[in-house]
């Protein structure tokens, strides 16, 4: 795992260079025209092809590997709240209101087309928070070719950077599904991938919200990444309406709320563990 200082000094300029090199319009809301990929072999599904070209290939972003993170190794009692699929009316403002009232940071993995439609919902409200890339149209990247995955990521990246004023550093594939094309596209753009280590079980506890609060508080450990949603099926409101007791319960346990980038920066050096049979 790279040290946090390396992430700040390398990842941001590198990604800007890659995006510009692919020919994005100045507004960042149009697709670039510089994406190219050879067709996969006919006997291999396009989404399973981890290398998009039969010729020798290296990611444009030069670091040559992609990290996939579920949680972070740290001894500090830090937790990252993340919210997927927005921004959307009603739910996103509700979440932002709670976070503001409780003075909590969070990371919103935004869908590009929804952000363009609902930019007013987050305007002036993201200073404390971080925006991550959740694709342009919430596409299942595990079903797409390298070229189509690139389009989904590129277009969302441009929208997020333009509307929030900050480039996203983290990619979360919808549904948490990974295919080879997702990894190759992430490598080409200089993205690493952030999944989660615990999620809200709204359907399980929809008739017993206090149990959902207990489930989250009792199962959060240092370095946990929590998955919630700021749009979707009505049962997801069980989690959102109980964010306050979750936040206060975790604070009572000594946890501090940070963005995904801040959590990554607190990562301890990687320790190799012996493999036991």
Secondary structure, 3 states (H helix, E strand, C coil): CCCHHHHHHHHHHHHHHHHHHCCCCCCCCCCCCCCCCCCCCCCCCHHHCCCCCCCCCCCCCCCCCCCEECCCCCCCCEEEEEEECCCCCCHHHHHHHHHHHHCCCCEEEECHHHHHHCHHHHCCCCCCCEEEECCCCCCCHHHCCHHHHHHHHHHHHHHHHHHHCCCCCEECCHHHCCCHHHHHHHHHHCCEEECCCEECCCCCCCCCHHHHHHHHHHHCCCCEEEEEECCCCHHHHHHHCCHHHHHHHHHHCCCEECCHHHHHHCCCCCCCCCCCC
